Amino acid sequence: MNRLRVGIVGIGVGLLHLEGYQALDNEVDVVAICDLDETRITKIGAEYGVPQRYTDYNKLFTSGEVDAVSICLPNSLHAPASIAALEAGLHVLCEKPIAEKAASAQKIVEAAAKAPGKFMVCYNRRYRPDVAWMKSAVDQGLLGHVYQIKAGWVRETGIPAKTGWFITKAIAGGGPLIDLGVHVLDLALWMLDYPKPLTVSGDVQANFGPSGFKINRKPTDNALPVYGVEDSANAFIRLEGGTLLNLETNWASHTKPGKDDFYVVLIGTKGTIEFYVENYASENTVTFFTEIEGAPTTIYPHIIGQSSDHRYAVAEFVKCIKENLPPTATAEQGLTVMKIIDAIYQSAENSREIVLGE
């Protein structure tokens, strides 16, 4: 296959995608970038040697200059941009979450099913070596039946408000639940090959953001819009197969200064794995509790870490295209995560448990 021609839509987190593609220098050419900020794309284009620059993604998609694109826009634009790219016959790597709500995600699933191109969600945390070790341990049956999962992402100070769209409900779809929780939800479900969610009970609160407390800002940042999302969320989810999932996520809390940690704990009949990442650490993150010859045993796997998991997600996407393989992070999985997130917000609003599909 000839070298893959790629375009990047959105030069925020899209810069990580650009660097990931350019690391595959014998397979890929990043030929175009697209962003509303003309000054930024001029600067980035010159710095990274990208020849074509666009401010309208539809013109990029129909230009004939690209075979595949990364969609790295605010959440509410993921569906319209992804669908437009798919309808133009392109392969699509879409940043998480797949959309700002399940109804939009459903439209992507339908478009992807009819399109010739491949669609993949950028669940980049899957590509950590410690996560791969956990997945292998579960698949080998080392944990037995996983009957409970605890998953979360917690911060001390970390409300993202530089641009404003993260705290605008219509654009983001929500706060830390859809920003951070989407990652650990995907990891938890992926470990068990995405069992069907049955019921959801959840609560969301905004205890810091509306008062302007614990928001990451600089004096030069633009004025903020009205704070319109939660800054903490908790949920209890029943999964098909008898597994219970406890989820917590927040952007701000009174805890250890500088804390920005995520975790997934898999509790099984033969063993338990604790995966805990402090401030984006890449090593010493996994502990395995089990029994050997009837004696309680604690194992600390030596797993060599990596920090650039976006690069590995991009490499996986390119491999799927070049080798005609099905993407491992599918549109259907992205839709399942969004159905759970929608149900958490619905449960919080109505103060009751939600039965999925009712």
MONORRA-V274483 format. One record per residue. N is the residue number from 1. RES is the residue in one small letter. PHI is phi in whole degrees, -180 to 180 (NA if undefined). Layout:
BEGIN
N,RES,PHI  N,RES,PHI
END
This chain:
BEGIN
1,m,NA  2,n,-68  3,r,-60  4,l,-77  5,r,-98  6,v,-122  7,g,-122  8,i,-114  9,v,-109  10,g,103  11,i,-105  12,g,-118  13,v,-66  14,g,-59  15,l,-64  16,l,-67  17,h,-64  18,l,-57  19,e,-65  20,g,-65  21,y,-66  22,q,-69  23,a,-69  24,l,-95  25,d,-66  26,n,-94  27,e,-127  28,v,-133  29,d,-121  30,v,-83  31,v,-104  32,a,-153  33,i,-129  34,c,-138  35,d,-165  36,l,-71  37,d,-86  38,e,-63  39,t,-61  40,r,-67  41,i,-70  42,t,-65  43,k,-65  44,i,-67  45,g,-60  46,a,-69  47,e,-66  48,y,-104  49,g,69  50,v,-98  51,p,-76  52,q,-103  53,r,-130  54,y,-130  55,t,-113  56,d,-126  57,y,-68  58,n,-64  59,k,-67  60,l,-63  61,f,-63  62,t,-98  63,s,-74  64,g,80  65,e,-93  66,v,-130  67,d,-102  68,a,-149  69,v,-139  70,s,-103  71,i,-100  72,c,-129  73,l,-104  74,p,-55  75,n,-53  76,s,-68  77,l,-97  78,h,-60  79,a,-67  80,p,-61  81,a,-71  82,s,-63  83,i,-65  84,a,-61  85,a,-67  86,l,-62  87,e,-69  88,a,-85  89,g,87  90,l,-95  91,h,-82  92,v,-131  93,l,-110  94,c,-108  95,e,-60  96,k,-80  97,p,-68  98,i,-60  99,a,-163  100,e,-84  101,k,-159  102,a,-65  103,a,-61  104,s,-70  105,a,-63  106,q,-61  107,k,-66  108,i,-67  109,v,-56  110,e,-67  111,a,-67  112,a,-65  113,a,-66  114,k,-97  115,a,-86  116,p,-75  117,g,-82  118,k,-90  119,f,-127  120,m,-138  121,v,-89  122,c,-87  123,y,-86  124,n,-68  125,r,-66  126,r,-61  127,y,-93  128,r,-70  129,p,-60  130,d,-69  131,v,-68  132,a,-61  133,w,-64  134,m,-60  135,k,-60  136,s,-64  137,a,-62  138,v,-66  139,d,-63  140,q,-81  141,g,82  142,l,-67  143,l,-99  144,g,71  145,h,-81  146,v,-81  147,y,-101  148,q,-151  149,i,-130  150,k,-115  151,a,-140  152,g,-169  153,w,-141  154,v,-128  155,r,-129  156,e,-88  157,t,-137  158,g,-174  159,i,-76  160,p,-80  161,a,-138  162,k,-64  163,t,-94  164,g,99  165,w,-71  166,f,-62  167,i,-107  168,t,-106  169,k,-56  170,a,-63  171,i,-94  172,a,-84  173,g,90  174,g,168  175,g,-102  176,p,-63  177,l,-60  178,i,-88  179,d,-88  180,l,-103  181,g,-59  182,v,-59  183,h,-66  184,v,-75  185,l,-62  186,d,-60  187,l,-61  188,a,-61  189,l,-71  190,w,-64  191,m,-56  192,l,-108  193,d,61  194,y,56  195,p,-66  196,k,-71  197,p,-74  198,l,-105  199,t,-137  200,v,-139  201,s,-128  202,g,-148  203,d,-146  204,v,-130  205,q,-142  206,a,-127  207,n,-103  208,f,-123  209,g,-56  210,p,-60  211,s,-92  212,g,77  213,f,-95  214,k,59  215,i,-107  216,n,-75  217,r,-145  218,k,-116  219,p,-58  220,t,-86  221,d,-67  222,n,-67  223,a,-62  224,l,-84  225,p,-74  226,v,-63  227,y,-71  228,g,-122  229,v,-130  230,e,-75  231,d,-118  232,s,-153  233,a,-150  234,n,-138  235,a,-152  236,f,-126  237,i,-125  238,r,-95  239,l,-110  240,e,-60  241,g,101  242,g,87  243,t,-100  244,l,-106  245,l,-121  246,n,-102  247,l,-124  248,e,-137  249,t,-157  250,n,-154  251,w,-97  252,a,-156  253,s,-167  254,h,-85  255,t,-151  256,k,-56  257,p,-55  258,g,83  259,k,-64  260,d,-151  261,d,-122  262,f,-131  263,y,-155  264,v,-141  265,v,-115  266,l,-106  267,i,-110  268,g,-126  269,t,-74  270,k,-111  271,g,179  272,t,-132  273,i,-113  274,e,-106  275,f,-113  276,y,-136  277,v,-112  278,e,-94  279,n,49  280,y,65  281,a,-61  282,s,-118  283,e,-136  284,n,56  285,t,-111  286,v,-123  287,t,-129  288,f,-117  289,f,-105  290,t,-153  291,e,-130  292,i,-127  293,e,54  294,g,81  295,a,-102  296,p,-56  297,t,-133  298,t,-114  299,i,-120  300,y,-113  301,p,-62  302,h,-89  303,i,-120  304,i,-76  305,g,-90  306,q,-150  307,s,-105  308,s,-101  309,d,-76  310,h,-60  311,r,-61  312,y,-76  313,a,-65  314,v,-62  315,a,-63  316,e,-64  317,f,-60  318,v,-63  319,k,-61  320,c,-61  321,i,-70  322,k,-69  323,e,-103  324,n,52  325,l,-104  326,p,-71  327,p,-61  328,t,-81  329,a,-106  330,t,-91  331,a,-61  332,e,-64  333,q,-66  334,g,-61  335,l,-67  336,t,-60  337,v,-60  338,m,-69  339,k,-64  340,i,-66  341,i,-63  342,d,-58  343,a,-67  344,i,-64  345,y,-64  346,q,-67  347,s,-63  348,a,-64  349,e,-68  350,n,-104  351,s,55  352,r,-156  353,e,-73  354,i,-110  355,v,-92  356,l,-63  357,g,92  358,e,-77
END
